[in-house]
Amino acid sequence: MEAAEALGRGGLSTYLEAVREATRARSRTFWIVAGLTGLAAALRFATLGLQAYHHDEIVTADRILRGDFWGAMDAVGFSESAPPLYYALAWAWTQVTGTGELGLRSFSVLAGLATVPVAFLVGVELRGRRVGIAAAALVAVNPMLLWYSQEARAYALFALLTALSLLYFLRARDRGERRDLVGWGIVSALALATHYFAAFPIAAEAIWLLRRRGRAALSGLWIVALTGLLLAPLVVHQMSYGHADWIGNHTLGHRLWETGVTFTAGETGDIIARPERPLLALVPLLAIIAALALVFVRGRRAERHAAGTLLAIAAVAIATPLAIALFAPDKDYVLARNLLPALVPLLAAVAVAASLERARRVGAALVMTVFAYSLGFCLWASLSPALQRPDWDAVASKLGEPEAPRAMVTWTLGEASLRYYLSTGAFQVLPSDGYSWLVHEVDFVSDGPAPPPARLLGPGFRQVGYERAGRLYVRRYEVPGLGLAPLRLRRVREARLGFRTNGILLDGIGLT
């Protein structure tokens, strides 16, 4: 207001002085948190529009948000295994920004940025500003939170709302004011309407509040319960499609191990068609374990209680779906990104080590180790195509428009992205389709250099091109002249291209 009044009086120097006064009026803590949020923004926006849409993002951009609002909500019912809140907000957002990579993903960026000050407030609520700053710093540079802040999916909003739920839970538990209890109920209901796995930490918080605040907790609990009842028919409907059944393709042990790697080193494995790299997670994991051990060995009672509260919420967020998976294998949906509600409390618990009265220097050094490593990893990921989403847009540019019937063989999770960027009416075929397709050209897309797929195409095909598109390679085969040859679907689908499985796209059908 002072700055605006000064500008109205016409003097630039007066305006600048008013800005300086407003800046000085803010505490040093405010500017530290603002700086950490700015750092988080720089990391998230740096490659936001440069990475092509990945498999699940295509579902959001092309299948759900393509039509009107009610069409989008209907598509959630048969295309997704998640509640509708993110898609409703993303639909409204993209009416202004469009569904391009930068426009759609920017909504997730904002959710990711908002999580930084929320983590600060969680730390302040438990142990003061020092812990709050440490928690904000760890959240700002966490590689997994960075990845999902750049994803056109619900996970960044999921992490934000479960962190907000944790914040209001702490306030309601400690102060018991009705506004905090109602706030917890509202935020928790929004989290549940974003992702069903929010139910696990929310249930733990609800039980805690009922034990601590008794009937007063009902002022927030009824909001959550009503939301759960309203979502129940949608849950049953979506489960009937089995969209999440693919999760069981990997062993439960592998997915738990993957969660530990992903929480500290981001999505560096299956989701981008790469083998897991556990060594990348070794340094932060050891530092995190050491920091938590330090809290419980050297911390005072209040410090141990603060970290213990956070770890209890994180443990419930992981252990409950794990128990369900063990006792009901057909309901096994344990996956790193579904366990995101555990990540912010875990990082905040580590941040407690930064303020230990009896081991502050050691604790601060461990927290700084996690921060520095995570920041360095995020910078590396921003510069390395090997740690980013595959560039299917570049592949589509290399392939160009079909001049004759054409088949494209690629990793299954790349099929949707390639079809989206081609815009040639490409469609997927399976060996079980039982139809003999005749094609003039077959293109193999591999993750990195790959040997020629020998004896798969039959006589007549000759290699005519081999090009690189980011980390992907396109190897092209054609029949001489304008001839056509049968496509051996089963044998081609089993080609070893460095990907787990292959999907086959056809386009140009009808061209000669």
C-alpha positions as CSV (number, residue, x, y, z in Angstrom):
1,M,0.0,0.0,0.0
2,E,2.8,2.4,0.9
3,A,4.5,1.6,-2.4
4,A,1.3,2.2,-4.3
5,E,0.8,5.6,-2.6
6,A,4.4,6.6,-3.2
7,L,4.0,5.8,-6.9
8,G,0.9,7.8,-7.0
9,R,2.9,10.8,-5.7
10,G,5.0,10.4,-8.8
11,G,8.6,10.0,-7.4
12,L,10.5,6.9,-8.5
13,S,13.0,7.3,-5.7
14,T,10.2,7.6,-3.2
15,Y,8.6,4.5,-4.6
16,L,11.9,2.5,-4.4
17,E,12.3,3.7,-0.8
18,A,8.8,2.5,0.0
19,V,9.7,-0.9,-1.5
20,R,12.9,-1.0,0.6
21,E,10.8,-0.3,3.7
22,A,8.3,-3.0,2.9
23,T,11.2,-5.4,2.4
24,R,12.8,-4.5,5.7
25,A,9.5,-5.0,7.4
26,R,9.7,-8.7,6.5
27,S,11.7,-11.0,8.7
28,R,14.8,-12.8,7.6
29,T,12.9,-16.0,7.8
30,F,10.3,-14.8,5.3
31,W,13.0,-14.1,2.8
32,I,14.7,-17.4,3.3
33,V,11.5,-19.3,2.7
34,A,10.8,-17.0,-0.3
35,G,14.2,-17.8,-1.6
36,L,13.7,-21.5,-1.2
37,T,10.4,-21.3,-3.0
38,G,12.1,-19.3,-5.8
39,L,14.8,-22.0,-6.0
40,A,12.0,-24.6,-6.3
41,A,10.4,-22.6,-9.0
42,A,13.6,-22.3,-11.0
43,L,14.2,-26.1,-10.8
44,R,10.6,-26.8,-11.8
45,F,10.2,-24.3,-14.7
46,A,13.6,-25.0,-16.2
47,T,12.6,-28.0,-18.3
48,L,8.8,-27.8,-17.9
49,G,8.0,-27.2,-21.5
50,L,11.0,-29.0,-22.9
51,Q,10.1,-32.5,-22.0
52,A,7.5,-34.3,-24.1
53,Y,4.4,-35.7,-22.5
54,H,4.8,-39.2,-21.0
55,H,2.3,-42.0,-21.1
56,D,-0.1,-41.1,-18.2
57,E,0.1,-37.4,-19.1
58,I,-1.4,-38.2,-22.5
59,V,-4.4,-39.6,-20.8
60,T,-4.8,-36.3,-19.0
61,A,-4.2,-34.0,-21.9
62,D,-5.8,-36.0,-24.8
63,R,-8.4,-38.2,-23.3
64,I,-9.8,-36.4,-20.3
65,L,-9.3,-32.6,-20.8
66,R,-10.0,-32.6,-24.6
67,G,-13.8,-31.9,-24.4
68,D,-16.1,-29.9,-22.2
69,F,-16.2,-30.1,-18.4
70,W,-18.9,-32.8,-18.0
71,G,-17.2,-34.9,-20.7
72,A,-14.0,-34.6,-18.7
73,M,-15.7,-35.8,-15.5
74,D,-17.3,-38.7,-17.4
75,A,-13.9,-39.6,-18.8
76,V,-12.4,-39.8,-15.2
77,G,-15.0,-42.5,-14.5
78,F,-13.8,-44.9,-17.2
79,S,-10.2,-43.8,-17.9
80,E,-8.8,-43.3,-14.4
81,S,-8.4,-45.0,-11.0
82,A,-8.4,-41.7,-9.2
83,P,-11.0,-39.2,-7.9
84,P,-12.0,-36.2,-10.0
85,L,-10.7,-33.1,-8.1
86,Y,-7.4,-32.6,-9.9
87,Y,-9.1,-33.1,-13.3
88,A,-11.8,-30.6,-12.5
89,L,-9.2,-28.0,-11.5
90,A,-6.9,-28.8,-14.4
91,W,-9.8,-28.5,-16.8
92,A,-10.6,-25.0,-15.5
93,W,-6.8,-24.1,-15.6
94,T,-6.4,-25.2,-19.2
95,Q,-9.3,-23.1,-20.4
96,V,-6.8,-20.3,-19.9
97,T,-3.4,-21.9,-20.5
98,G,-4.2,-24.6,-23.0
99,T,-3.3,-28.3,-22.9
100,G,0.3,-27.8,-24.1
101,E,3.1,-29.1,-22.0
102,L,3.9,-25.8,-20.3
103,G,0.3,-24.7,-19.8
104,L,-1.1,-27.9,-18.3
105,R,2.0,-28.8,-16.2
106,S,2.2,-25.3,-14.7
107,F,-0.8,-26.2,-12.5
108,S,1.3,-29.0,-11.0
109,V,4.2,-26.6,-10.6
110,L,2.1,-24.2,-8.5
111,A,1.0,-27.1,-6.3
112,G,4.6,-28.1,-5.9
113,L,5.7,-24.6,-5.0
114,A,2.9,-24.2,-2.5
115,T,4.2,-27.3,-0.7
116,V,7.4,-25.6,0.2
117,P,5.9,-23.0,2.6
118,V,3.5,-25.6,3.9
119,A,6.5,-27.7,4.9
120,F,7.9,-24.7,6.6
121,L,4.8,-24.2,8.6
122,V,4.7,-27.9,9.6
123,G,8.2,-27.5,10.9
124,V,7.4,-24.3,12.8
125,E,4.3,-26.0,14.3
126,L,6.4,-28.8,15.7
127,R,9.8,-27.2,16.6
128,G,10.1,-23.7,15.5
129,R,11.5,-21.7,12.6
130,R,14.9,-23.5,12.3
131,V,13.1,-26.8,11.7
132,G,10.6,-25.1,9.4
133,I,13.4,-23.7,7.2
134,A,15.1,-27.1,7.0
135,A,11.9,-28.8,6.1
136,A,11.2,-26.2,3.4
137,A,14.7,-26.6,2.0
138,L,14.4,-30.4,1.8
139,V,11.0,-30.2,0.1
140,A,12.2,-27.6,-2.4
141,V,14.9,-29.8,-3.8
142,N,13.5,-33.3,-3.3
143,P,13.9,-35.1,-6.7
144,M,10.6,-37.0,-6.5
145,L,8.6,-33.9,-5.6
146,L,10.4,-32.1,-8.5
147,W,9.4,-34.9,-10.9
148,Y,5.7,-34.8,-10.0
149,S,5.7,-31.0,-10.0
150,Q,6.4,-31.3,-13.7
151,E,3.8,-34.0,-14.3
152,A,0.4,-33.4,-15.8
153,R,-1.1,-35.6,-13.2
154,A,-2.6,-35.3,-9.7
155,Y,0.4,-36.2,-7.6
156,A,1.8,-32.7,-6.9
157,L,-1.7,-31.6,-5.7
158,F,-1.9,-34.9,-3.7
159,A,1.3,-34.1,-1.9
160,L,0.3,-30.5,-1.2
161,L,-3.1,-31.4,0.2
162,T,-1.9,-34.2,2.4
163,A,0.9,-31.8,3.7
164,L,-1.8,-29.2,4.4
165,S,-3.9,-31.9,6.2
166,L,-0.9,-32.7,8.3
167,L,-0.4,-29.0,9.2
168,Y,-4.1,-28.6,10.3
169,F,-3.9,-31.8,12.2
170,L,-0.9,-30.6,14.2
171,R,-2.7,-27.3,14.9
172,A,-6.0,-29.0,15.9
173,R,-4.2,-31.6,18.0
174,D,-2.2,-29.0,19.9
175,R,-4.7,-26.2,20.2
176,G,-8.1,-27.8,19.7
177,E,-9.7,-24.7,18.2
178,R,-12.7,-25.3,16.1
179,R,-11.4,-23.5,13.1
180,D,-8.4,-25.8,13.0
181,L,-10.6,-28.9,13.2
182,V,-12.9,-27.7,10.5
183,G,-9.8,-26.6,8.4
184,W,-8.4,-30.1,8.8
185,G,-11.7,-31.6,7.7
186,I,-12.0,-29.4,4.6
187,V,-8.3,-29.9,3.5
188,S,-8.5,-33.7,4.2
189,A,-11.7,-34.0,2.2
190,L,-10.0,-32.2,-0.7
191,A,-7.0,-34.6,-0.4
192,L,-9.3,-37.6,-0.5
193,A,-11.0,-36.2,-3.6
194,T,-7.6,-36.0,-5.3
195,H,-6.2,-39.4,-4.5
196,Y,-7.7,-42.4,-2.6
197,F,-4.4,-43.2,-0.8
198,A,-4.9,-39.9,1.2
199,A,-7.4,-42.0,3.2
200,F,-4.5,-43.7,5.1
201,P,-2.8,-40.8,6.8
202,I,-6.1,-39.0,7.2
203,A,-7.5,-42.0,9.1
204,A,-4.5,-42.0,11.4
205,E,-5.0,-38.2,12.0
206,A,-8.7,-38.7,12.6
207,I,-8.1,-41.4,15.3
208,W,-5.5,-39.2,16.9
209,L,-7.8,-36.2,17.0
210,L,-10.7,-38.3,18.4
211,R,-8.5,-39.5,21.2
212,R,-7.1,-36.0,21.9
213,R,-10.1,-33.8,21.3
214,G,-13.0,-36.2,21.7
215,R,-16.3,-35.1,20.3
216,A,-14.9,-31.7,19.2
217,A,-13.1,-33.6,16.4
218,L,-16.4,-34.4,14.9
219,S,-16.6,-30.8,13.6
220,G,-14.0,-31.8,11.0
221,L,-14.4,-35.5,10.8
222,W,-18.0,-35.4,9.4
223,I,-16.7,-33.5,6.3
224,V,-14.2,-36.3,5.6
225,A,-16.7,-39.0,6.2
226,L,-19.3,-37.4,3.9
227,T,-16.6,-37.0,1.1
228,G,-15.7,-40.7,1.5
229,L,-19.3,-41.7,1.2
230,L,-19.8,-39.6,-2.0
231,L,-16.7,-41.1,-3.6
232,A,-17.5,-44.7,-2.7
233,P,-19.6,-45.4,-5.8
234,L,-16.9,-44.0,-8.1
235,V,-14.3,-46.2,-6.4
236,V,-16.4,-49.3,-7.1
237,H,-17.0,-48.2,-10.7
238,Q,-13.3,-47.5,-11.4
239,M,-12.1,-50.7,-9.8
240,S,-14.3,-52.7,-12.2
241,Y,-12.1,-51.5,-15.1
242,G,-8.9,-52.8,-13.5
243,H,-6.8,-49.8,-14.6
244,A,-4.4,-50.2,-11.7
245,D,-4.0,-54.0,-12.0
246,W,-0.7,-53.5,-13.9
247,I,0.9,-52.6,-10.6
248,G,1.0,-56.2,-9.6
249,N,3.3,-57.0,-12.6
250,H,6.2,-56.2,-10.3
251,T,6.8,-58.0,-7.0
252,L,5.8,-56.2,-3.9
253,G,9.4,-56.3,-2.6
254,H,10.7,-54.7,-5.8
255,R,8.1,-51.9,-5.5
256,L,9.0,-51.2,-1.8
257,W,12.7,-51.1,-2.6
258,E,11.9,-48.8,-5.6
259,T,10.0,-46.5,-3.2
260,G,13.1,-46.0,-1.1
261,V,15.1,-45.1,-4.2
262,T,12.4,-42.9,-5.7
263,F,11.8,-40.9,-2.5
264,T,15.5,-39.8,-2.5
265,A,16.6,-39.9,-6.1
266,G,13.3,-39.4,-8.0
267,E,11.9,-41.4,-10.9
268,T,15.0,-42.8,-12.5
269,G,13.9,-46.4,-13.2
270,D,10.8,-48.2,-14.5
271,I,8.7,-45.1,-15.3
272,I,11.3,-43.9,-17.8
273,A,12.2,-47.3,-19.1
274,R,15.6,-47.5,-17.3
275,P,16.9,-49.9,-14.7
276,E,16.8,-48.7,-11.1
277,R,20.1,-47.1,-9.9
278,P,20.1,-47.7,-6.2
279,L,23.6,-46.3,-5.8
280,L,22.2,-42.8,-6.7
281,A,20.1,-43.0,-3.6
282,L,22.8,-44.3,-1.2
283,V,24.2,-41.0,0.0
284,P,20.8,-39.3,0.8
285,L,19.4,-42.5,2.3
286,L,22.4,-42.9,4.6
287,A,22.2,-39.3,5.6
288,I,18.5,-39.5,6.3
289,I,18.9,-42.7,8.4
290,A,21.8,-41.0,10.3
291,A,19.7,-37.8,11.0
292,L,16.7,-39.8,12.3
293,A,19.0,-42.0,14.4
294,L,20.6,-38.8,15.8
295,V,17.2,-37.4,16.8
296,F,16.3,-40.4,18.8
297,V,19.7,-41.0,20.3
298,R,20.7,-37.4,21.2
299,G,17.4,-35.5,21.0
300,R,15.5,-34.4,24.0
301,R,12.0,-35.7,24.7
302,A,10.2,-32.9,22.9
303,E,12.5,-33.3,19.8
304,R,11.9,-37.1,19.7
305,H,8.2,-36.5,20.1
306,A,8.1,-34.1,17.2
307,A,10.0,-36.5,14.9
308,G,8.0,-39.4,16.2
309,T,4.7,-37.8,15.3
310,L,5.8,-37.2,11.7
311,L,7.3,-40.7,11.3
312,A,4.1,-42.2,12.7
313,I,2.0,-40.5,10.0
314,A,4.5,-41.5,7.3
315,A,4.5,-45.1,8.6
316,V,0.8,-45.4,8.5
317,A,0.7,-43.9,4.9
318,I,3.0,-46.8,3.9
319,A,2.2,-49.7,6.2
320,T,-1.6,-49.6,5.7
321,P,-1.6,-50.2,1.9
322,L,1.2,-52.7,2.4
323,A,-0.9,-54.7,4.9
324,I,-3.8,-54.6,2.5
325,A,-1.5,-55.9,-0.3
326,L,-0.3,-58.7,1.9
327,F,-3.7,-59.9,3.0
328,A,-5.6,-59.1,-0.2
329,P,-3.2,-59.5,-3.1
330,D,-6.0,-58.5,-5.6
331,K,-6.0,-55.1,-3.9
332,D,-2.2,-54.5,-4.1
333,Y,-1.7,-51.0,-5.3
334,V,1.5,-50.2,-3.5
335,L,3.6,-47.9,-5.7
336,A,6.0,-45.1,-4.9
337,R,3.9,-42.3,-6.2
338,N,0.8,-43.6,-4.4
339,L,2.8,-43.4,-1.1
340,L,3.6,-39.7,-1.6
341,P,1.7,-38.6,1.6
342,A,4.7,-40.2,3.5
343,L,7.3,-38.0,1.9
344,V,6.7,-34.6,3.3
345,P,6.4,-35.9,6.9
346,L,9.5,-37.9,6.4
347,L,11.5,-34.9,5.2
348,A,10.1,-32.8,8.1
349,A,11.2,-35.5,10.6
350,V,14.7,-35.3,9.1
351,A,14.6,-31.5,9.5
352,V,14.2,-31.9,13.2
353,A,17.9,-32.9,13.4
354,A,18.8,-29.4,12.3
355,S,17.7,-27.9,15.7
356,L,18.9,-30.6,18.2
357,E,20.0,-28.8,21.4
358,R,22.7,-31.5,22.1
359,A,23.9,-32.2,18.6
360,R,23.0,-29.2,16.4
361,R,26.1,-29.1,14.4
362,V,26.1,-32.7,13.5
363,G,22.3,-32.6,12.8
364,A,22.6,-29.5,10.6
365,A,25.5,-31.1,8.7
366,L,23.4,-34.2,7.9
367,V,20.4,-32.1,6.8
368,M,22.8,-30.0,4.6
369,T,24.2,-33.2,3.1
370,V,20.7,-34.3,2.0
371,F,19.9,-30.8,0.7
372,A,23.1,-30.4,-1.2
373,Y,22.9,-33.9,-2.7
374,S,19.3,-33.4,-3.7
375,L,20.0,-30.1,-5.3
376,G,22.9,-31.4,-7.2
377,F,20.8,-34.4,-8.4
378,C,18.0,-32.1,-9.5
379,L,20.4,-30.0,-11.5
380,W,21.9,-33.1,-13.1
381,A,18.4,-34.4,-14.0
382,S,17.6,-31.0,-15.6
383,L,20.6,-31.3,-17.8
384,S,20.6,-35.0,-18.6
385,P,18.1,-36.5,-21.1
386,A,18.7,-39.9,-19.5
387,L,16.9,-38.7,-16.3
388,Q,14.0,-37.1,-18.1
389,R,10.9,-38.2,-19.9
390,P,11.7,-39.7,-23.4
391,D,11.4,-37.1,-26.2
392,W,8.6,-38.6,-28.2
393,D,8.0,-35.2,-29.9
394,A,11.4,-35.5,-31.5
395,V,10.8,-39.1,-32.5
396,A,7.5,-38.0,-34.2
397,S,9.4,-35.2,-36.1
398,K,12.0,-37.8,-37.3
399,L,9.3,-40.1,-38.5
400,G,7.3,-37.4,-40.3
401,E,4.2,-38.0,-42.3
402,P,3.6,-41.5,-43.8
403,E,3.9,-41.9,-47.5
404,A,2.8,-45.5,-47.5
405,P,1.4,-48.0,-44.9
406,R,3.8,-47.9,-42.0
407,A,4.4,-49.8,-38.7
408,M,6.2,-48.3,-35.7
409,V,7.5,-50.6,-33.0
410,T,8.2,-49.0,-29.6
411,W,8.0,-49.4,-25.9
412,T,4.4,-49.8,-24.7
413,L,4.5,-46.8,-22.5
414,G,5.7,-44.8,-25.5
415,E,2.9,-45.8,-27.7
416,A,0.4,-43.3,-26.4
417,S,2.9,-40.4,-26.5
418,L,4.1,-41.2,-30.0
419,R,0.5,-41.5,-31.3
420,Y,-0.2,-38.1,-29.7
421,Y,2.7,-36.3,-31.3
422,L,2.3,-37.9,-34.7
423,S,-1.2,-36.6,-35.3
424,T,-1.5,-39.0,-38.3
425,G,-4.3,-41.1,-37.0
426,A,-2.0,-43.9,-35.9
427,F,-3.6,-46.8,-34.1
428,Q,-2.3,-49.7,-32.0
429,V,-2.5,-53.3,-33.1
430,L,-1.9,-56.5,-31.2
431,P,-0.9,-60.0,-32.3
432,S,-4.2,-61.2,-31.0
433,D,-6.1,-59.0,-33.5
434,G,-5.8,-61.8,-36.1
435,Y,-5.5,-59.6,-39.2
436,S,-2.6,-59.7,-41.7
437,W,-1.3,-56.2,-42.2
438,L,0.7,-55.3,-45.3
439,V,3.2,-52.4,-44.8
440,H,5.8,-50.6,-46.8
441,E,7.9,-49.4,-43.9
442,V,8.7,-50.6,-40.4
443,D,10.4,-48.2,-37.8
444,F,12.0,-49.5,-34.6
445,V,12.3,-47.0,-31.7
446,S,14.9,-48.0,-29.1
447,D,16.0,-46.5,-25.8
448,G,19.6,-45.8,-26.7
449,P,21.6,-47.6,-29.5
450,A,20.2,-51.1,-30.2
451,P,21.4,-53.8,-32.6
452,P,19.3,-54.4,-35.7
453,P,16.3,-56.6,-35.0
454,A,17.5,-59.6,-37.1
455,R,15.2,-61.9,-38.9
456,L,12.1,-60.3,-37.7
457,L,10.8,-58.6,-40.9
458,G,11.2,-61.3,-43.5
459,P,12.6,-60.9,-47.0
460,G,12.4,-57.7,-48.9
461,F,12.9,-55.2,-46.0
462,R,16.2,-53.2,-46.1
463,Q,17.5,-50.7,-43.5
464,V,17.3,-47.2,-45.0
465,G,17.9,-45.0,-41.9
466,Y,19.2,-44.8,-38.4
467,E,18.7,-41.5,-36.5
468,R,18.9,-40.3,-33.0
469,A,16.2,-38.3,-31.3
470,G,17.3,-37.3,-27.8
471,R,18.1,-40.6,-25.9
472,L,15.9,-42.5,-28.4
473,Y,17.0,-44.0,-31.7
474,V,14.9,-44.6,-34.8
475,R,15.9,-47.5,-37.1
476,R,14.0,-47.5,-40.4
477,Y,13.3,-50.4,-42.8
478,E,11.5,-50.2,-46.2
479,V,10.5,-52.5,-49.0
480,P,12.1,-51.4,-52.3
481,G,9.9,-49.3,-54.6
482,L,6.3,-49.0,-53.6
483,G,6.0,-52.7,-52.6
484,L,4.2,-54.0,-49.5
485,A,5.1,-56.9,-47.3
486,P,3.3,-58.7,-44.5
487,L,4.0,-57.6,-40.9
488,R,4.9,-60.4,-38.6
489,L,3.1,-59.1,-35.6
490,R,4.1,-61.7,-33.0
491,R,7.8,-61.9,-33.9
492,V,8.1,-58.1,-34.2
493,R,6.4,-57.6,-30.9
494,E,9.0,-59.8,-29.2
495,A,11.9,-57.7,-30.6
496,R,14.6,-56.8,-28.0
497,L,14.8,-53.0,-28.1
498,G,16.0,-52.2,-24.6
499,F,12.4,-51.7,-23.5
500,R,10.3,-54.1,-21.3
501,T,7.7,-54.8,-24.0
502,N,6.7,-53.4,-27.4
503,G,3.6,-51.8,-28.8
504,I,3.0,-51.6,-32.5
505,L,1.4,-48.6,-34.2
506,L,0.1,-48.4,-37.8
507,D,-0.6,-45.4,-39.9
508,G,-0.8,-44.5,-43.5
509,I,-3.1,-47.4,-44.1
510,G,-4.7,-46.9,-47.5
511,L,-1.8,-45.0,-49.0
512,T,0.2,-46.6,-51.8
